[in-house]
Amino acid sequence: MANVHGGDDYSLSRVPLEARRPMWEVLVIRIGSLACVSQLMLGAALGYGMTFWGAFWATMLGSVLLQVVSYALGAAAAREGLSTSLLSRWAGFGKMGSSIIGGVIAIALMGWFGVQNTVFAEGLLEATGLFNVQIWAMITGLAVTIIVVFGFRLLSLTANISVPLFILAVGFAMYQVLSGHDVGQLIQAKPAGEPLSFAVATTMVAGGFMIGAIITPDLSRFMRSEKDVFWMTLIGTFVGELGMNMMSVLMALAVRSSDIVTIMLSLAGWIGAAIVIFSTIKLNDINLYSSSLGITNMLNALFQWKVNRVTATWAIGIIGTVLSMLGIINYFVNFLVFLGVAVPPVAGIMFVDYYILKRDRRILDESRERGALPESCEIWNPVTMAAWLVGFLVGYFVTDTGIPAINSLIVGGLSYYLGMKVYALVSKQSQVEFAKTHETV
């Protein structure tokens, strides 16, 4: 069985009970993934186009949707001890389908790693005036890669230091921005920008962290119970999402601008630079960590290669760093947004298969007792692929009704459920099973 030695972090096996961690360790990492500069920018956009209470309720609804997705997948992972892409093998996708999930998640998060690394480098150049963006991008990219090489434990240690410092830095910057303003008046103030509709605002909140919700299992597999996952997702979402958003909304209403990050940096000097530094470290180590888990699962599923997670981390970290040094990464943002629409249906399909159809629950339960993976899994499921495509197309093309990220998630899950029921009727099976392989890892 693969283990944590060498930083492999059980990338192709269950996390055993003795390796599970206290709830607060995972919670701090979770808050770190939500409390970041991009969250401040989102809050500022809401505060520029909405009243305080409009932004509050949009954030609440978007956060609740994220909470539901995060908890459903996170609780399954805590029970099984499996990452998102590995769990998907026995939650509707089969071995080949899970390799596609692993690939999509790995590419999307490697891309965001590069984008965030560029932001990190530009922030340090602005603060120090030393070197150039390329040199800082190399230093920051390799530094974050080294942190992730050492796995979950160093991820936790880094978050314990950077999360409180980030929150303190934002608090100081907020104090600077709001000095001389009456908070009561700001809460009643009209926004300065073009009005933002409630549906669009909720989409921005839910869509902005949907990939983060779907990779919750990569962290929650280290948790000791489903109750721990509930508190982690509840506290993490409301402290990170609601807390950061509403601070940012107030600042946007105070300065009458959506560009509050620039204003915070100019007012706060080195504190402003610290905001960028601590935010990017926290966000990028999670991007890289989940990307390495996705790529090890993909290579294992496609080629039977047992690539060590450390090796994958170095490869992805170096590629992301080089892309950010070359500036090429900026051209990938539209592609990364495109991939973002492909991810939500995965959650809908996994939820339906694991919690409603429960097709592989018996073999998961039996193998969990032994602390091993099931001895077989489906090679691939054509109904899953069709449902995934339908969910993706709805999310991509239906943009004027509802919330695209949620539409694609629900349509993907519903299409899968109905597709499996129809297939069962046509094939006269009480429970649909496709061809299986006994080479699970």
Phi, psi and chi 1 to 4 in degrees:
 res  aa     phi    psi   chi1   chi2   chi3   chi4
   1 MET       -  134.7  178.9 -177.2  -73.7      -
   2 ALA   -62.9  145.0      -      -      -      -
   3 ASN  -136.0 -170.7   58.0   37.4      -      -
   4 VAL   -80.6   -9.5   79.5      -      -      -
   5 HIS   -63.4  139.3  -63.5  -58.3      -      -
   6 GLY    74.5   12.5      -      -      -      -
   7 GLY    78.4   16.0      -      -      -      -
   8 ASP   -70.8  -24.3 -162.2   49.8      -      -
   9 ASP    54.6   39.3  -97.1   19.9      -      -
  10 TYR    53.4   43.8  -49.8   96.7      -      -
  11 SER   -68.0  -26.1   59.7      -      -      -
  12 LEU  -124.7   31.5  -67.6  172.3      -      -
  13 SER  -153.8  175.1   64.9      -      -      -
  14 ARG   -74.5  148.5  -66.8 -178.9 -174.0  -89.4
  15 VAL   -81.6  116.3  177.5      -      -      -
  16 PRO   -68.4  159.5   25.0  -31.9      -      -
  17 LEU   -59.1  -34.9  -68.6  176.8      -      -
  18 GLU   -70.9  -14.5   63.3  -90.4   17.4      -
  19 ALA   -96.9    0.3      -      -      -      -
  20 ARG   -71.0  154.8  -55.9  -64.6  177.3   98.6
  21 ARG  -117.6  159.7  -51.5  -57.8  -54.2  157.2
  22 PRO   -60.8  151.6  -19.2   29.5      -      -
  23 MET   -55.8  -41.9 -172.5  -86.1  -73.6      -
  24 TRP   -65.1  -29.4   65.2  -93.4      -      -
  25 GLU   -62.7  -45.4  -82.5 -167.1   22.1      -
  26 VAL   -71.6  -36.0 -172.7      -      -      -
  27 LEU   -59.6  -42.8  172.0   61.7      -      -
  28 VAL   -63.3  -40.5  172.8      -      -      -
  29 ILE   -63.9  -41.3  -60.9  172.9      -      -
  30 ARG   -62.5  -46.6  176.0   69.7  168.0 -162.0
  31 ILE   -60.4  -38.1  -69.1  173.1      -      -
  32 GLY   -61.4  -33.2      -      -      -      -
  33 SER   -75.5  -20.6   67.8      -      -      -
  34 LEU   -98.2  -39.9  -78.1  156.7      -      -
  35 ALA   -84.0   89.7      -      -      -      -
  36 CYS  -147.5  174.8   57.3      -      -      -
  37 VAL   -61.6  -39.5  168.5      -      -      -
  38 SER   -63.9  -31.4   54.3      -      -      -
  39 GLN   -67.8  -40.2 -163.9   67.9   47.0      -
  40 LEU   -62.6  -39.5  -68.0  173.6      -      -
  41 MET   -66.6  -38.1  -67.9  165.5   72.4      -
  42 LEU   -63.4  -47.6  169.1   62.1      -      -
  43 GLY   -59.5  -39.4      -      -      -      -
  44 ALA   -64.6  -40.0      -      -      -      -
  45 ALA   -63.1  -39.1      -      -      -      -
  46 LEU   -66.7  -45.0  -62.0 -176.0      -      -
  47 GLY   -67.9  -22.9      -      -      -      -
  48 TYR   -80.0  -26.1 -171.0   59.5      -      -
  49 GLY  -116.3   -0.3      -      -      -      -
  50 MET  -140.9  162.5  -56.4 -177.8   84.9      -
  51 THR   -73.0  168.1   63.7      -      -      -
  52 PHE   -56.6  -48.6  177.9   86.2      -      -
  53 TRP   -72.0  -31.7  -70.8  113.1      -      -
  54 GLY   -62.0  -46.2      -      -      -      -
  55 ALA   -64.6  -36.8      -      -      -      -
  56 PHE   -60.6  -49.7  175.3   84.2      -      -
  57 TRP   -71.6  -33.0  -71.0  113.4      -      -
  58 ALA   -64.4  -41.7      -      -      -      -
  59 THR   -66.4  -41.0  -56.7      -      -      -
  60 MET   -59.7  -49.4  -82.7  -68.7  -77.8      -
  61 LEU   -65.2  -46.8  178.5   56.7      -      -
  62 GLY   -59.7  -39.6      -      -      -      -
  63 SER   -68.0  -38.8  -62.9      -      -      -
  64 VAL   -64.2  -41.0  167.3      -      -      -
  65 LEU   -61.3  -43.4  -66.9  169.3      -      -
  66 LEU   -64.6  -39.1  -69.8  171.0      -      -
  67 GLN   -60.8  -43.3  158.2   84.1    3.8      -
  68 VAL   -63.7  -47.7  170.4      -      -      -
  69 VAL   -63.6  -46.6  174.2      -      -      -
  70 SER   -60.3  -45.7  -62.9      -      -      -
  71 TYR   -67.5  -44.1  174.9   69.7      -      -
  72 ALA   -58.9  -49.7      -      -      -      -
  73 LEU   -74.4  -38.3  -62.6 -175.4      -      -
  74 GLY   -64.5  -39.3      -      -      -      -
  75 ALA   -67.0  -39.9      -      -      -      -
  76 ALA   -61.7  -40.3      -      -      -      -
  77 ALA   -68.5  -38.2      -      -      -      -
  78 ALA   -65.2  -38.2      -      -      -      -
  79 ARG   -65.7  -43.7 -179.4 -157.8  -65.9 -111.4
  80 GLU   -93.2  -20.7  -54.3  -63.8  -13.1      -
  81 GLY    72.3   31.5      -      -      -      -
  82 LEU  -122.9  146.6  -60.0  173.8      -      -
  83 SER   -71.6  169.7   65.7      -      -      -
  84 THR   -55.1  -54.2  -62.2      -      -      -
  85 SER   -69.1  -32.5   53.0      -      -      -
  86 LEU   -74.2  -42.0 -160.2   54.5      -      -
  87 LEU   -59.7  -35.4  175.8   65.0      -      -
  88 SER   -63.3  -20.0   69.6      -      -      -
  89 ARG   -60.6  -34.8  -66.6 -170.4 -173.0 -171.7
  90 TRP  -111.3   22.6  -65.5  -82.7      -      -
  91 ALA  -135.4   46.8      -      -      -      -
  92 GLY   105.6  -21.1      -      -      -      -
  93 PHE   -99.5  -21.7  -77.9   83.7      -      -
  94 GLY    69.3 -179.4      -      -      -      -
  95 LYS   -68.0  -46.5 -166.5  168.1 -175.8  179.8
  96 MET   -70.7  -39.9  -67.8  -59.6  107.5      -
  97 GLY   -62.4  -38.9      -      -      -      -
  98 SER   -66.7  -28.9   82.1      -      -      -
  99 SER   -67.7  -35.2   73.5      -      -      -
 100 ILE   -67.5  -43.2  -60.4  172.1      -      -
 101 ILE   -58.0  -48.6  -69.1  178.0      -      -
 102 GLY   -56.1  -42.2      -      -      -      -
 103 GLY   -67.2  -45.5      -      -      -      -
 104 VAL   -61.7  -46.8  168.0      -      -      -
 105 ILE   -63.7  -43.5  -71.8  173.3      -      -
 106 ALA   -62.3  -46.2      -      -      -      -
 107 ILE   -67.5  -44.7  -66.8  166.0      -      -
 108 ALA   -60.7  -46.6      -      -      -      -
 109 LEU   -74.8  -31.0  -65.9  179.7      -      -
 110 MET   -65.0  -38.3 -178.9 -178.3   72.2      -
 111 GLY   -63.4  -46.2      -      -      -      -
 112 TRP   -67.0  -31.8  -73.0  119.7      -      -
 113 PHE   -57.8  -46.1  169.4   84.1      -      -
 114 GLY   -64.9  -42.5      -      -      -      -
 115 VAL   -61.5  -48.8  170.4      -      -      -
 116 GLN   -64.8  -34.5  -69.3  -75.0  -21.7      -
 117 ASN   -64.9  -36.4 -166.3   51.1      -      -
 118 THR   -63.8  -43.4  -58.1      -      -      -
 119 VAL   -60.3  -43.7  172.9      -      -      -
 120 PHE   -58.3  -50.3 -165.1  176.5      -      -
 121 ALA   -63.0  -42.2      -      -      -      -
 122 GLU   -65.4  -36.7  -72.8  170.3   -9.0      -
 123 GLY   -63.4  -42.5      -      -      -      -
 124 LEU   -70.3  -36.7  -75.5  169.5      -      -
 125 LEU   -63.5  -43.3  177.1   62.2      -      -
 126 GLU   -61.8  -39.2 -173.4   79.7   23.2      -
 127 ALA   -76.6  -36.4      -      -      -      -
 128 THR  -103.3  -30.6   63.5      -      -      -
 129 GLY    72.8    6.9      -      -      -      -
 130 LEU   -96.4  154.3  -61.8  172.2      -      -
 131 PHE    57.9 -144.8  -50.0  132.5      -      -
 132 ASN  -145.6  178.1   57.0   30.7      -      -
 133 VAL   -60.3  -39.7  170.9      -      -      -
 134 GLN   -62.6  -44.8  -73.0   74.1   22.5      -
 135 ILE   -66.2  -43.7  -69.4  174.1      -      -
 136 TRP   -63.6  -38.2  -82.5  121.3      -      -
 137 ALA   -62.3  -39.0      -      -      -      -
 138 MET   -65.6  -45.9 -179.2  177.7   68.5      -
 139 ILE   -63.0  -49.4  -67.3  168.2      -      -
 140 THR   -68.6  -40.9   54.3      -      -      -
 141 GLY   -61.8  -45.0      -      -      -      -
 142 LEU   -71.2  -34.1  -67.4  178.3      -      -
 143 ALA   -63.5  -45.8      -      -      -      -
 144 VAL   -66.3  -38.5  171.3      -      -      -
 145 THR   -60.0  -42.8  -58.1      -      -      -
 146 ILE   -61.7  -41.4  -70.2  165.9      -      -
 147 ILE   -58.2  -45.6  -70.3  169.7      -      -
 148 VAL   -72.5  -30.2  178.2      -      -      -
 149 VAL   -53.9  -36.0  159.6      -      -      -
 150 PHE   -83.2    1.4  -73.6   95.4      -      -
 151 GLY    83.6 -165.2      -      -      -      -
 152 PHE   -57.2  -39.4 -177.0   88.4      -      -
 153 ARG   -63.5  -43.2  -63.6  -61.3  -67.0  -87.2
 154 LEU   -73.9  -30.7 -164.8   55.7      -      -
 155 LEU   -57.6  -44.2 -142.2   62.3      -      -
 156 SER   -65.9  -45.1  171.3      -      -      -
 157 LEU   -62.1  -44.2  179.7   63.7      -      -
 158 THR   -61.1  -42.3  -51.1      -      -      -
 159 ALA   -65.3  -37.8      -      -      -      -
 160 ASN   -60.3  -30.3  -71.0  -17.6      -      -
 161 ILE   -87.1  -47.6  -62.9  166.3      -      -
 162 SER   -77.9  -33.4   59.7      -      -      -
 163 VAL   -63.9  -52.0  169.2      -      -      -
 164 PRO   -61.0  -39.0  -21.2   32.2      -      -
 165 LEU   -64.5  -39.9  -69.9  174.5      -      -
 166 PHE   -62.8  -47.0  175.2   77.0      -      -
 167 ILE   -63.7  -39.6  -67.7  170.9      -      -
 168 LEU   -63.7  -43.2  -79.3  171.7      -      -
 169 ALA   -64.3  -42.2      -      -      -      -
 170 VAL   -65.8  -40.5  171.0      -      -      -
 171 GLY   -59.3  -42.9      -      -      -      -
 172 PHE   -64.9  -44.6  176.7   77.5      -      -
 173 ALA   -64.3  -38.3      -      -      -      -
 174 MET   -64.3  -41.4 -177.7 -178.7  177.4      -
 175 TYR   -58.5  -43.2  171.0   77.1      -      -
 176 GLN   -62.9  -43.8  -65.2  -83.3   81.7      -
 177 VAL   -69.7  -39.4  171.6      -      -      -
 178 LEU   -87.7   -5.7  -63.9 -176.5      -      -
 179 SER   -55.5  129.6  -70.5      -      -      -
 180 GLY    87.8   -1.2      -      -      -      -
 181 HIS  -107.4  146.2  -69.7  -83.8      -      -
 182 ASP   -90.5  113.9 -176.5  -37.6      -      -
 183 VAL   -60.2  -38.6  173.9      -      -      -
 184 GLY   -58.3  -40.9      -      -      -      -
 185 GLN   -69.6  -36.6  -73.5 -178.4   -9.9      -
 186 LEU   -62.9  -39.1  -67.8  179.3      -      -
 187 ILE   -63.0  -30.7  -71.2  173.5      -      -
 188 GLN   -92.4   -7.6  -57.5  -58.4  -37.9      -
 189 ALA   -68.6  152.5      -      -      -      -
 190 LYS   -86.8  146.1  -70.5 -175.0  176.1  178.9
 191 PRO   -67.9  156.1   23.2  -32.0      -      -
 192 ALA   -88.2  -22.4      -      -      -      -
 193 GLY  -100.4 -171.4      -      -      -      -
 194 GLU   -60.1  136.5  -73.7  -73.1  -44.6      -
 195 PRO   -59.0  140.7  -21.7   31.8      -      -
 196 LEU  -110.9  127.4 -159.7   59.1      -      -
 197 SER   -72.5  156.6   74.3      -      -      -
 198 PHE   -61.6  -41.7 -172.9   76.9      -      -
 199 ALA   -63.3  -44.4      -      -      -      -
 200 VAL   -64.1  -42.7  169.0      -      -      -
 201 ALA   -63.6  -42.8      -      -      -      -
 202 THR   -64.9  -37.7  -50.0      -      -      -
 203 THR   -60.8  -43.1  -59.2      -      -      -
 204 MET   -61.3  -40.8  -71.3  163.3   66.1      -
 205 VAL   -69.7  -51.1  173.8      -      -      -
 206 ALA   -71.0  -42.9      -      -      -      -
 207 GLY   -69.0  -31.6      -      -      -      -
 208 GLY   -63.9  -27.8      -      -      -      -
 209 PHE  -122.3   15.9 -168.3   66.8      -      -
 210 MET   -61.8  -41.0 -173.6   56.0   74.7      -
 211 ILE   -62.7  -39.8  -70.0 -176.5      -      -
 212 GLY   -59.8  -38.9      -      -      -      -
 213 ALA   -65.3  -39.4      -      -      -      -
 214 ILE   -75.3  -23.8  -68.4  165.9      -      -
 215 ILE   -94.5   12.9   59.5  170.5      -      -
 216 THR   -50.4  -40.7  -62.2      -      -      -
 217 PRO   -56.1  -28.5  -31.0   38.7      -      -
 218 ASP   -60.5  -28.5  -65.6  -11.9      -      -
 219 LEU   -97.6  -44.2  -61.6  178.7      -      -
 220 SER   -70.2  -14.8   68.9      -      -      -
 221 ARG   -63.6  -17.5   65.3 -160.7  178.0  109.8
 222 PHE   -89.2    3.1  -77.1   97.3      -      -
 223 MET   -91.0  157.0  -57.5 -169.4   88.0      -
 224 ARG   -88.6  -19.4  -68.3  167.0  177.6  166.1
 225 SER  -157.4  164.1   69.5      -      -      -
 226 GLU   -67.8  -29.0  -68.5  167.2   46.6      -
 227 LYS   -64.2  -41.1 -175.7  176.6   76.1  174.2
 228 ASP   -59.4  -39.8  -79.1    1.5      -      -
 229 VAL   -64.3  -40.4  177.4      -      -      -
 230 PHE   -58.8  -49.6  174.5   79.5      -      -
 231 TRP   -68.1  -36.1  -71.4  113.5      -      -
 232 MET   -62.9  -46.3 -179.5  -91.2  -71.4      -
 233 THR   -71.4  -38.8   53.5      -      -      -
 234 LEU   -64.7  -54.6 -177.7   69.9      -      -
 235 ILE   -66.5  -44.2  -62.3  167.7      -      -
 236 GLY   -60.1  -45.4      -      -      -      -
 237 THR   -66.9  -44.2  -59.5      -      -      -
 238 PHE   -79.3  -32.8  -75.1  110.8      -      -
 239 VAL   -73.9  -49.3  170.3      -      -      -
 240 GLY   -71.9  -48.0      -      -      -      -
 241 GLU   -81.0  -59.8 -170.7   96.3   26.0      -
 242 LEU   -66.9  -45.0 -167.4   62.4      -      -
 243 GLY   -60.8  -52.9      -      -      -      -
 244 MET   -64.3  -43.3  -78.3  -67.1  138.1      -
 245 ASN   -59.7  -46.3  -94.9   18.3      -      -
 246 MET   -72.6  -33.1  -60.3  -34.5  -66.6      -
 247 MET   -60.0  -43.5  -73.3  168.1   70.6      -
 248 SER   -69.3  -38.3 -156.9      -      -      -
 249 VAL   -59.8  -46.1  165.5      -      -      -
 250 LEU   -59.6  -42.9  -81.1  175.3      -      -
 251 MET   -65.7  -39.3  -72.1 -170.3  -83.9      -
 252 ALA   -64.8  -38.6      -      -      -      -
 253 LEU   -67.8  -32.2  -72.6  165.4      -      -
 254 ALA   -72.3  -45.3      -      -      -      -
 255 VAL   -93.3   -4.8  -60.2      -      -      -
 256 ARG    59.0   38.7  -42.8  -62.4  -69.4  160.9
 257 SER  -150.6  152.7  167.5      -      -      -
 258 SER   -91.7   -7.3   61.0      -      -      -
 259 ASP   -91.8   52.0 -164.7   16.7      -      -
 260 ILE   -73.3  -25.0   62.3  150.3      -      -
 261 VAL   -63.3  -45.0  172.4      -      -      -
 262 THR   -60.6  -43.2  -56.6      -      -      -
 263 ILE   -63.5  -43.1  -67.4  165.4      -      -
 264 MET   -61.2  -42.7  -74.5  166.2   64.0      -
 265 LEU   -65.0  -40.1  -63.7 -177.9      -      -
 266 SER   -70.2  -34.5   63.9      -      -      -
 267 LEU   -77.2  -34.7  -80.4  173.6      -      -
 268 ALA  -100.0   -6.1      -      -      -      -
 269 GLY    56.7 -123.0      -      -      -      -
 270 TRP   -63.5  -30.5  -92.0   97.1      -      -
 271 ILE   -61.9  -40.0  -62.0  -69.2      -      -
 272 GLY   -62.0  -43.5      -      -      -      -
 273 ALA   -62.2  -38.8      -      -      -      -
 274 ALA   -61.4  -37.3      -      -      -      -
 275 ILE   -58.2  -48.2  -70.2  172.4      -      -
 276 VAL   -63.7  -45.3  174.3      -      -      -
 277 ILE   -62.4  -53.2  -67.6  165.5      -      -
 278 PHE   -68.6  -35.3  -65.6  129.3      -      -
 279 SER   -63.3  -46.3  163.3      -      -      -
 280 THR   -71.0  -37.8  -45.1      -      -      -
 281 ILE   -57.9  -47.7  -71.7  173.0      -      -
 282 LYS   -65.4  -44.1  -65.5 -179.3  -67.3   83.0
 283 LEU   -72.6  -41.8 -164.4   57.3      -      -
 284 ASN   -73.7  -30.6 -113.3    0.5      -      -
 285 ASP   -69.0  -31.5   54.5   17.5      -      -
 286 ILE   -72.1  -41.3  -64.8  165.2      -      -
 287 ASN   -54.5  -48.4  -76.4  -17.3      -      -
 288 LEU   -69.7  -38.2 -169.6   52.8      -      -
 289 TYR   -62.4  -51.2 -175.7   69.7      -      -
 290 SER   -67.4  -33.9  -74.7      -      -      -
 291 SER   -62.1  -41.2 -174.5      -      -      -
 292 SER   -66.7  -35.6   69.4      -      -      -
 293 LEU   -68.3  -40.2  -67.2  173.5      -      -
 294 GLY   -63.8  -41.5      -      -      -      -
 295 ILE   -73.0  -35.6 -148.7   80.1      -      -
 296 THR   -65.8  -38.4   52.8      -      -      -
 297 ASN   -66.5  -42.6  176.6   65.0      -      -
 298 MET   -61.5  -47.5 -176.5 -175.3   78.7      -
 299 LEU   -66.1  -34.5  -65.5  173.7      -      -
 300 ASN   -68.8  -44.1  176.0 -102.2      -      -
 301 ALA   -66.2  -41.5      -      -      -      -
 302 LEU   -79.9  -40.8  -69.1  177.2      -      -
 303 PHE  -122.5    2.9  -52.0  111.3      -      -
 304 GLN    62.0   20.6  -67.1  -61.4  116.0      -
 305 TRP   -81.1  134.3  -65.0  -10.7      -      -
 306 LYS  -102.5   77.1  -67.1 -175.9 -177.9  178.3
 307 VAL   -79.2  128.7  176.7      -      -      -
 308 ASN   -64.8  139.3 -172.3  -76.6      -      -
 309 ARG   -58.4  -32.7 -168.9 -165.8   61.6   82.2
 310 VAL   -62.3  -44.7  170.7      -      -      -
 311 THR   -61.3  -45.0  -52.9      -      -      -
 312 ALA   -61.9  -40.0      -      -      -      -
 313 THR   -62.8  -45.7  -59.7      -      -      -
 314 TRP   -59.6  -45.4  -83.9  116.1      -      -
 315 ALA   -62.3  -49.0      -      -      -      -
 316 ILE   -67.3  -43.0  -63.0  164.2      -      -
 317 GLY   -60.7  -43.1      -      -      -      -
 318 ILE   -68.5  -42.9  -70.9  168.9      -      -
 319 ILE   -61.6  -48.2  -67.9  168.0      -      -
 320 GLY   -60.8  -39.2      -      -      -      -
 321 THR   -65.8  -45.9  -59.6      -      -      -
 322 VAL   -62.8  -42.8  169.3      -      -      -
 323 LEU   -61.2  -40.4  -71.3  176.9      -      -
 324 SER   -70.4  -34.3   65.0      -      -      -
 325 MET   -63.6  -37.2  -72.4  170.6   66.4      -
 326 LEU   -81.7  -11.9  -64.4  174.9      -      -
 327 GLY    78.8    1.5      -      -      -      -
 328 ILE   -66.4  -29.9  -64.2  171.9      -      -
 329 ILE   -57.3  -29.3 -155.6   73.5      -      -
 330 ASN   -63.8  -23.4  -61.7  -41.1      -      -
 331 TYR   -81.4   -9.4  -62.3  101.4      -      -
 332 PHE   -92.7   -5.3  -71.0  161.2      -      -
 333 VAL   -60.0  -44.5  171.3      -      -      -
 334 ASN   -61.2  -38.5  -71.5  -21.8      -      -
 335 PHE   -64.8  -39.0  176.1   60.7      -      -
 336 LEU   -68.1  -36.9  -63.8  176.9      -      -
 337 VAL   -64.4  -39.1  171.5      -      -      -
 338 PHE   -60.3  -45.5  172.3   81.0      -      -
 339 LEU   -62.9  -34.9  -74.8 -177.8      -      -
 340 GLY   -58.7  -31.7      -      -      -      -
 341 VAL   -74.2  -24.9 -177.4      -      -      -
 342 ALA   -77.4  -16.6      -      -      -      -
 343 VAL   -83.2  -42.4  174.0      -      -      -
 344 PRO   -54.1  -40.5  -28.1   36.2      -      -
 345 PRO   -58.9  -26.6  -22.1   32.3      -      -
 346 VAL   -57.6  -44.0  170.7      -      -      -
 347 ALA   -64.5  -41.4      -      -      -      -
 348 GLY   -61.8  -44.3      -      -      -      -
 349 ILE   -67.2  -45.0  -67.3  165.9      -      -
 350 MET   -62.4  -40.4  -72.1  178.1   68.6      -
 351 PHE   -61.3  -48.9  176.0   85.0      -      -
 352 VAL   -62.2  -44.7  167.6      -      -      -
 353 ASP   -69.3  -42.5 -162.3  -87.0      -      -
 354 TYR   -77.0  -42.5 -171.8   85.1      -      -
 355 TYR   -97.9  -27.3  -73.0  105.5      -      -
 356 ILE  -105.5  -57.2  -60.5  174.1      -      -
 357 LEU   -75.9  -34.2  -59.8  179.2      -      -
 358 LYS    51.5   40.3  -59.5 -178.0  178.0 -179.9
 359 ARG   -64.1  -37.4  -65.1 -172.8  -49.9  131.6
 360 ASP  -109.5   13.3  -76.9  -38.5      -      -
 361 ARG   -64.4  -35.5  -73.6  -68.8  -78.9  -87.4
 362 ARG   -63.7  -47.8 -175.7  179.4   57.3   78.8
 363 ILE   -72.0  -28.9   61.7  170.0      -      -
 364 LEU   -66.0  -43.8  -79.9  167.4      -      -
 365 ASP   -62.8  -44.8  -69.8  -14.9      -      -
 366 GLU   -63.9  -44.6  -72.2  171.8   -1.8      -
 367 SER   -72.7  -30.0   59.4      -      -      -
 368 ARG   -62.9  -36.4 -171.2  171.1   64.4 -113.7
 369 GLU   -59.3  -32.5  -66.8  -63.1  -45.2      -
 370 ARG   -90.3   -6.8  -54.2 -168.1  -50.9  -88.5
 371 GLY    72.2   24.6      -      -      -      -
 372 ALA  -121.6  174.7      -      -      -      -
 373 LEU   -83.2  156.8  -68.3  177.8      -      -
 374 PRO   -56.9  151.6  -26.5   35.5      -      -
 375 GLU   -81.3   -8.2  -68.3  173.0   -4.5      -
 376 SER  -147.8  159.2   66.0      -      -      -
 377 CYS  -154.2  159.2   70.3      -      -      -
 378 GLU   -60.2  145.6  -77.3 -179.8  -20.6      -
 379 ILE   -71.6  -51.1  -61.8  169.0      -      -
 380 TRP  -162.9  162.9   76.7  -60.1      -      -
 381 ASN  -125.4  107.0 -179.4  -26.3      -      -
 382 PRO   -62.7  -30.8   17.9  -28.3      -      -
 383 VAL   -64.4  -39.9  178.1      -      -      -
 384 THR   -59.5  -46.7  -62.7      -      -      -
 385 MET   -62.0  -40.6  -65.0  -62.0  113.7      -
 386 ALA   -66.3  -44.3      -      -      -      -
 387 ALA   -64.6  -39.3      -      -      -      -
 388 TRP   -61.1  -44.8 -167.4    0.9      -      -
 389 LEU   -63.3  -43.2  179.5   61.9      -      -
 390 VAL   -62.4  -45.9  170.5      -      -      -
 391 GLY   -60.3  -42.8      -      -      -      -
 392 PHE   -62.7  -46.8  166.3   74.9      -      -
 393 LEU   -62.8  -40.7  -68.2  173.7      -      -
 394 VAL   -63.5  -45.6  167.3      -      -      -
 395 GLY   -62.9  -35.4      -      -      -      -
 396 TYR   -79.9  -40.8 -169.4   72.3      -      -
 397 PHE   -98.8  -28.5  -70.6  108.4      -      -
 398 VAL   -92.1   93.5 -179.6      -      -      -
 399 THR  -112.1   -9.9   55.5      -      -      -
 400 ASP  -102.1    1.0   53.1   -3.8      -      -
 401 THR  -128.5  123.6  -55.5      -      -      -
 402 GLY    70.2 -154.7      -      -      -      -
 403 ILE  -115.1  112.2  -59.0  166.6      -      -
 404 PRO   -50.2  -45.7  -29.3   35.8      -      -
 405 ALA   -61.9  -38.9      -      -      -      -
 406 ILE   -77.3  -39.6  -54.9  -56.5      -      -
 407 ASN   -55.1  -48.5  -68.7  -12.4      -      -
 408 SER   -66.3  -36.0   62.0      -      -      -
 409 LEU   -64.0  -49.6 -175.2  149.6      -      -
 410 ILE   -68.0  -44.9  -67.5  170.7      -      -
 411 VAL   -64.1  -39.3  169.1      -      -      -
 412 GLY   -60.6  -47.5      -      -      -      -
 413 GLY   -65.6  -43.6      -      -      -      -
 414 LEU   -67.5  -42.1 -164.2   58.3      -      -
 415 SER   -60.6  -40.1  -59.6      -      -      -
 416 TYR   -65.5  -45.5  177.5   67.2      -      -
 417 TYR   -61.0  -49.8  178.5   78.5      -      -
 418 LEU   -66.2  -40.4  -65.8  173.6      -      -
 419 GLY   -60.4  -43.0      -      -      -      -
 420 MET   -67.5  -37.1  -69.2  -62.0  -82.7      -
 421 LYS   -66.4  -44.3  -69.9  -61.7 -178.9 -175.2
 422 VAL   -64.1  -44.3  169.4      -      -      -
 423 TYR   -61.4  -38.7 -166.5   93.7      -      -
 424 ALA   -63.9  -40.0      -      -      -      -
 425 LEU   -66.4  -46.9  -79.9  172.5      -      -
 426 VAL   -64.9  -42.1  171.3      -      -      -
 427 SER   -89.0   -0.3   61.3      -      -      -
 428 LYS    55.5   43.0  -63.5 -177.4  171.2   59.6
 429 GLN  -109.8  138.9  -63.5 -179.9   63.7      -
 430 SER   -72.0  -35.4   58.3      -      -      -
 431 GLN  -138.1  121.3  179.1  153.8  -70.7      -
 432 VAL   -67.5  131.2  176.1      -      -      -
 433 GLU  -135.4  134.2  -79.5 -164.9   -5.0      -
 434 PHE  -103.3  173.8  -65.3   96.9      -      -
 435 ALA   -55.5  139.3      -      -      -      -
 436 LYS  -113.8  157.4  -66.1 -161.5  168.2 -171.2
 437 THR  -118.2  147.1  174.7      -      -      -
 438 HIS   -98.4    2.4  -69.2  -80.9      -      -
 439 GLU   -95.7   78.7  -66.4  178.9  -23.6      -
 440 THR   -77.7  -33.6   56.6      -      -      -
 441 VAL  -138.7      -  169.9      -      -      -
